[in-house]
Amino acid sequence: MHTRDYISYSQLIMWENSPAEFIQKYFHPDTYVQHTNRGQSLGKEVADALEKDEPTGKLEMDAVIAQIPKMGRRDEKIFVKLSVGKYPKREFIPILIKPDMCEVDYTRFIEVKTGSGPWNQKLVDENDQISFYTAGLYIKTKPIIPTSELIWAPTEKRIDEDGVERPHLIGNIKRFPTSRTFADILRMHARMSKAWREIGEAMEKEII
C-alpha cells in the first residue's frame, strides 16, 4: 500500500534522506508545511517559460531560453514500470519521470538548473536526478541507454525596487553533456525497488 501510485525522484531522495519527513509529508499532508525559497520560485518560472516556448519580456530570462536546445517533449510526465523479481513473485514498480525536455523517442533529455551553483562536470556525472531519469527512460529505450545534458543558468543576488534581495539570471548558460553506464542504471533500479518496498511497509505500519 502506498500514498502515491508511483515513485518519483523527489520521493526517492526524501525517503533515503529522511523517512520521518517523508512520513510527515505523504502520510500526514494536512499538517506538513512546505517551504519554497526564492531560488526555487525562479527555477519554476524558467521551467514554465521553457514549456510555453514563448518570450517572457524579461531580458535575462529570454536570453537564457534562447540558448537552450528545443526537444519534442517538454515537462511531460512519463510513466514506466520497473519489473522486479521473477514469476510468480514478479512485481511492477510504477516510476514517474519528468525531465525538463526529452526527445520524442526518449533517447536524450535535458535538465535545466538555475542558481549560484557552481555546477561542474563531476557533480553532473554523479547527479542522482540524472541517474534516476536515465534509469527510468531506459525501460522504454533498452537496449539503448539514454544520454543527457545538464544546462546551468547561473544567477546572482540583486536588491529589487521593493528593497528585497532576490536571485536574478545573469543571462548566460553552461552546458554539461553526461551519460550513465548499465551498472549505474542497475544500481538506481535497486534503489527504486528498495525505497518502494520500504515506503509500502511504512504505510502498512501507519495504518495498523
N, C-alpha and C positions, 0 to 999 in steps of 0.2 A: 504494500500500500504506500502511495506517495501523495504529497500535496500537489505536485505538478505531474502531468503525464509525460514528462520528458526531463532530461538533464541538460543544462546549458553550461557554458563556460563559467559564468558568474556563480552558478550554484556549486559547481565543482570546486572552485577556488575558495569560496566561503566555507564549504563543508570541510575541506582539508585544513584551512587556517583556523577556523573557529566553529566547531559544531554547535557550541552554545549560542552563538549569534545566529547561525543558520536556523536552529530550532525556534529562536525568538522571532525571526523574520517570517519564516514559512509556516510554522505551526501556530504562532500567535500574532498574526499580522495586525490585529486591531490595536495592539499595544507597542508595535515596533515603530521607532522613529527613524526615518530615512534622512540622512544628511547629504546635501548636494552643495559642493563648493563652486566658486565662480569659474574655475578651470573646467569642471565638468559641464557647466552650462554653455561655455564657449564651444567645447567639443561637440555637444549636441547640436548647436547652431550650425557648425560646419557640416555635420552629418546630414542635417535636414537640407542644407543648400546643395550638397552633392546628390541627394536623392531627387530633388526637384530639377537639378541641372539648369538653373536659371540664375541670372545676375542678382545679387543681393543689394547692390548700390553701395556696399562698403568696400572701399578701395583695397585694403589688405586682404580681405576675405575673397574677393573676386580674383585677385592676383594669385592667391593660393589655389583656388579651384581651377583656374585656367591651366595650371601646370600639372594637374593630376590626370592621368590617362582615363579614358572612358571604357566601361565594360557593360555587357548586356544586362547583367543583373545588379541592381543597386539596393542595398539594405534589405535584401529579401530574406525571409525566414525559410531556411532549408531544413527539412526534417529527414533523418535517416534512421535506420535501425541496426544496431550493432548485435551481431549474432554471437552468443556466448555459450560455451558448453556443447555437448553432443546429445543427439537424440537418445533417449526420450527426455533428457533433462535440459534440452536446449532452451535458452531464453533470448528474447529480442529486446534490447535496451533502446528506448527512443531517445535520440540525440537531436538537439536544436543547435544549428549553426547559423550565425547571422553576420557574415563579413560585410564590410562597407561596400565592396564591389566584387563581383565574381563573373568570370566568363560564362557564357551560356552553357558550355559543356562541362563546367565545374573544374577544369584543369588548372586554373590560375585564379588567384584572388588578391585583393589589396586591402590592407588595413591602414587607416589614416589616424595619426595621433597628433594632438596639439599639446602644448605645454612647454615649460622651460627645459625639460629633459635633464641632461643631454642623452639622446639615443646614440648608440654606436653599433657596429656590426655584430660584436659579441653579444650584446644584450638582445638584439633582434634574433640572432641564431638560437638563443636559449629561451626565447619568449614562449610562455605556456599558452597564450591565446592563439598564436600562430600554430603551435603544435596541435591544439585542440581542433581548430578549424581544418587543418590538413588531415588529421586522423579521421574526422567526420566525413569530409569530402571524398576521402579515399574509398569509402564504402560505395560511392557512386562511380568512381572513375577507375577502380582497380582493373588491370594491373598497373595503370599509370598513377604515379604519385604526384598530386598537385604541387605546383610551385607557387610562390607568393612574394609579396613585396610589402614592406612597411614604409609608409611615407610619413615623415615627421615634419610638421609645420610649427616651427619654434614660435614662442610668444615672449613678450616682455611686459612687465607691470607698469601701468601708467595711471596717473591721477585723472579721473574724468571730471567733467564740468561740475558734477554734483559733489566733488571732493572725495569720492570713493575710489580706492585703488583697485583696478581690475586688470586681468590679463588681456593683452591685445596681440593679434597676429602680427608678425614682422613683415610677412609678405613673400618670403622665400620658402623653399622646401628642401629636404634632404631625402634621398631615396636609398633604401636598403633591400636589394633583392635577397631572398633567402629560400632555403629548401629544408626538407626533413628526410631522414632515411627510413627504410622499412622498420628498422629496430625502434626508431623514435615513435613511429605510428603504433607499434605493438605495445610499447610502454604506456602511451596515452590511452589506448584501448583498455589496458589493465586498470589504469586509474579511474576511467569512466565506470567500468564494471564494479570496482571496489566501492566507489562513492555511491553508486546507485543502490547496491546491496545494503550498505550501512545506513543510508538515509531511510530505506524501507524498514529496516529493523528498528531504527529510532522512532519512526512513525508508529509502528505497531506497539512499542512500549508506551508511547504517549497516550494512545487510545486505551490501553489496558490500565 
